[in-house]
Amino acid sequence: MEESKTPERRLDLIGFFCPIPVHETRKALSEMLEGEVIEVIGDDPETLHDMPALCERLGVELLSVSENSGEYTFHIRK
């Protein structure tokens, strides 16, 4: 994984739990162009497993994952 450029899109999913973060991320990715980056922020620990699995299924690139005070930030390139 590498650091990403400034994301074209940001998805704030704080307070939402499975399956909403995966569903909303999939929906946002479907509306994006190839090469665009989305930043997804959430606080559901399950996303640490679910987002990499989603990226693999969709064939998109998980650029980075970070954690700060229980909030997880994912940068994903379509």
KANORVEN-V135771 format. One record per residue. N is the residue number from 1. RES is the residue in one letter. BURIAL is 1 if it has 24 or more other C-alpha atoms within 12 Angstrom, else 0. Layout:
N RES BURIAL
N RES BURIAL
//
This chain:
1 M 0
2 E 0
3 E 0
4 S 1
5 K 0
6 T 0
7 P 0
8 E 0
9 R 1
10 R 0
11 L 1
12 D 0
13 L 1
14 I 0
15 G 0
16 F 0
17 F 0
18 C 0
19 P 0
20 I 0
21 P 1
22 V 1
23 H 0
24 E 1
25 T 1
26 R 1
27 K 0
28 A 1
29 L 1
30 S 0
31 E 0
32 M 0
33 L 0
34 E 0
35 G 0
36 E 1
37 V 1
38 I 1
39 E 1
40 V 1
41 I 1
42 G 1
43 D 1
44 D 1
45 P 0
46 E 0
47 T 1
48 L 1
49 H 0
50 D 1
51 M 1
52 P 1
53 A 0
54 L 1
55 C 1
56 E 0
57 R 0
58 L 0
59 G 0
60 V 1
61 E 1
62 L 1
63 L 1
64 S 1
65 V 1
66 S 1
67 E 0
68 N 0
69 S 0
70 G 0
71 E 0
72 Y 1
73 T 1
74 F 1
75 H 1
76 I 1
77 R 1
78 K 1
//
